[in-house]
Amino acid sequence: MQGTRETTAPPAAYTPTERTVPTRSPERASYDKELVHAILDEGYVCHLGFVRDGAPVVLPTLYARVGERLYVHGSTGSRPLRMTGKAEPGLPVCLTVTHVDALILARSAFHHSINYRSVVVHGLAHDVTDPDEKQLALDALVDHVVPGRSRDARPANKKESAATAVIRLDLDEVSAKFRTGGVIDEPEDLALPHWAGVVPLRKGYETPVPDSGLAPGTELPGYLTQR
Amino acid sequence: MQGTRETTAPPAAYTPTERTVPTRSPERASYDKELVHAILDEGYVCHLGFVRDGAPVVLPTLYARVGERLYVHGSTGSRPLRMTGKAEPGLPVCLTVTHVDALILARSAFHHSINYRSVVVHGLAHDVTDPDEKQLALDALVDHVVPGRSRDARPANKKESAATAVIRLDLDEVSAKFRTGGVIDEPEDLALPHWAGVVPLRKGYETPVPDSGLAPGTELPGYLTQR
C-alpha cells in the first residue's frame, strides 16, 4: 500500500538481535509487540537478573508495564536498586516473565514438556528520579497487580515515596517464546499403553478474604469479582 | 543432649553467606533445608541466570531436585548448556524458583504486597557426563513435573539421551525468602473506606485432557487424580 499512512505506522514488532534469537526452536520465538505486552501484563512477578562481583544474581520482584517501559520498585536499600543508582550509563539487566499454562505428558519420557509463554527483556536499567514519572510508575505497579486498584487506595505520602526506589527498563531488545498445543509423540509410540495428554494448570483467584476491621459498609470491589 | 547421636546429625540448615543474607527484611529469609526442599519440589519452572559477554541472561527452564543436587536439562545446542560444557571449573549460575501465593491489598498503596515463597541458589553448574547420573536426572526431571510418571512412560533411547544435555548444581549456597500472613496497614489508615484483604491465587490442575488415539483401555492414572 505504497504512499498510505500504514507504511509509517510504528513497527508492530521488536527488532531481533543476536541475543534474542534462540539457538533452538526458532519457530517458538516471537517479536510481536501485542503478544509481548499480553504476556507481560498477565504476570505478577518477574525474575530480574544482574551481575554482581562477576556472578549472576536472579531475584523475583513485582513489575509493571507502561507503554514500552517496564518499571520495577523496591526499598532504596535493595541491592539491584542501589546498584542501578550508581551505574553509568545504567545497570545491565535481563528481566524475564514466564507463565506455565499446562503440563504435556507424552507416551515417551523424551517428549514430556510444558506449555508456557515467556518474555525476555535485555537492556540497561535506569533510576527514575523525576517525581511525576515515579508517581506514574508507583500507580502502575499497584494497577498491574489488580487493574483499577490504584484509585481505591491511599496514595503514597512523601515519606513512603522517598523510601521507595523505582527503576526503568525500556522495551527494545525483547523476545517472547512459547509452546502451545498438545502431545507430540513418535508414530511408533502411539500404541504404547501410557496415558498421554494435556494437564492445564489452574489460573485466577480463589475467593478474596477480607481483612478484619474493614470500615463499616466496605463491599468487595468490582475489580475483584471480574476474574 | 550431649553425647547422643543427634549432635552429629547433618546440619538442618544451609550456612548463610554474604550473598545469601538479604539487605532487607532478614526476618523473611530462611536457610532451613526442609523449607528450601519443599519450595523447590513444588515448582515447575526455575529461572536460570548466567553471564554471557558480561551481561546477565535469565531463562526459564524445567528442573528437578535429587537430595542436595538440582538438575537442569535441555538440548545439547542450548546456550547455557553448551557454555557449561566449556566452563572450568563450572559455569557460575543463579537458579531461582518463586511461587506467588496471594495478593495483599492494603488500604494504602505503599503496603500492597504479595505472599510468595522463593529459593535462590548460587553456585557452579557442571556438565553431567556419567550415564547413570544422567539417567537418574532425566527420570527425576519427569517425576518432578508429575511424581511417579517416569515409571509410566517409555524411557529415553540412546539417540534421545545423546541429544539431551544435563547440568548439575549443588545445593550449598542457598536461601529461601517468603512473605505469609495478612494485611499490614498503618493504624491511622484502618478507618479508610478501601477494601483490604488477601486474594489467594488458584493452584493445582484443571481436568486433564487426554490425547487423541490413546491405546484402548488407557485410563487416567492415579498420579493425575490426586491433586
Interface residues (C-beta under 8 A of the other chain):
Chain A: R19 T23 R24 Y44 V45 H47 L48 G49 F50 V51 R52 G54 A55 P56 V57 V58 L59 P60 L62 G74 S75 G77 S78 R79 P92 V93 C94 L95 T96 T98 V100 L103 L105 A106 R107 S108 A109 F110 H112 I114 Y116 S118 V120 H122 L138 D139 L141 V142 V145 V146 R149 S150 D152 A153 R154 P155 A156 N157 E160 T164 G182 V183 D185 D189 L190 A191 L192 P193 H194 W195 A196 G197 V198 V199 P200 L201 R202 K203 G204 Y205 E206 T207 P208 V209 P210 D211 G213 L214 A215 G217 T218 E219 L220 P221 L224
Chain B: R19 T23 R24 Y44 V45 H47 L48 G49 F50 V51 R52 G54 A55 P56 V57 V58 L59 P60 L62 G74 S75 G77 S78 R79 P92 V93 C94 L95 T96 T98 V100 L103 L105 A106 R107 S108 A109 F110 H112 I114 Y116 S118 V120 H122 L138 D139 L141 V142 V145 V146 R149 S150 D152 A153 R154 P155 A156 N157 E160 T164 G182 V183 D185 D189 L190 A191 L192 P193 H194 W195 A196 G197 V198 V199 P200 L201 R202 K203 G204 Y205 E206 T207 P208 V209 P210 D211 G213 L214 A215 G217 T218 E219 L220 P221 L224
